[in-house]
């Protein structure tokens, strides 16, 4: 495919996304219809699509329309590229620009330029203070690829050397002692022996840092209450010899966990909601609660535009309910860790303070945030301890 044809394919995919189709589904459907497209073509179209979704507001302004064509045109203008090189109608590329499209728009302003919804900007900016603009700009870019080295099987240096032998370049990431950032060859990773043998796992460095903050010790009975794919559960298992349990309100989210655990050499027991009370209490309960995902919008940018004030209020209630349930499963003298991949105070520190005010016998042992502008996803964790005689 020519560069222009790749852009036209991105336009078609984006139009379907703007009509409400999930990005991955739209890309998959295009791929099935486009057997002629090679792996490099598919990767390029995917990159164009996700760049446009991350920068949807600003690129729509620069392109003069909230459409696939407008977003691609806006992306070219922001990059300083001449649209006429691609919008020529040649080589299956986009049709030439109309006279209206040639009119240069006024540049986007304020939240529009930072690609944050207007309704969310006040909370976003108050939560992050003078770092709000830097965070918003970081969320407009592609996320780095981070790996967690399974320290139960290899050192950081050993993992780096093995990855290098397979053509994957990495460097240590300062957010976590187990973290590597891939600087070259990321698309080769899943086919490498080092990955298939469980020496490394894909996991954001801040997500790794969350589990590194937990007071894990050999023999502890630990529950990952909102396990999802199980990344944090596997990270905890690498730090200590645990009796490890996982749960998710939607068990289907854990479907890949048995394979991942086997690859890592970890034993983990899945619990249904009905099994929780009889299986507890637990020495440590981690709840990585459902949230806005505002700290990880580089990876899942559709969430930025689908979030509504009503959705956010619903999430606040879900988070409060999860905290209460997780607390009831925590043994006296035990630890409850509450985490989100959000940068919003309403989902983070304010939730924790409300819980502490409403529940006696709990205290805050540690609290930390990681910021997306510092090279990780935006993450938050609060580590709470329950008094030995707590209710």
WODASUL-V287241 format. One record per helix or strand. SS is the DSSP state (A for helix, B for strand). FROM is the first residue (numbers start at 1). TO is the last residue. Records with the same first field share a line. If there is no record, write none. Layout:
SS: FROM-TO, FROM-TO
//
This chain:
A: 3-18, 23-33, 39-54, 56-63, 68-78, 83-85, 99-102, 110-113, 118-138, 156-165, 186-191, 193-196, 205-212, 231-239, 251-254, 257-264, 273-279, 294-296, 302-306, 309-328, 345-347, 349-358, 372-374
B: 145-149, 169-172, 179-184, 200-202, 221-224, 243-246, 269-270, 282-288, 330-340, 362-370, 379-386
//
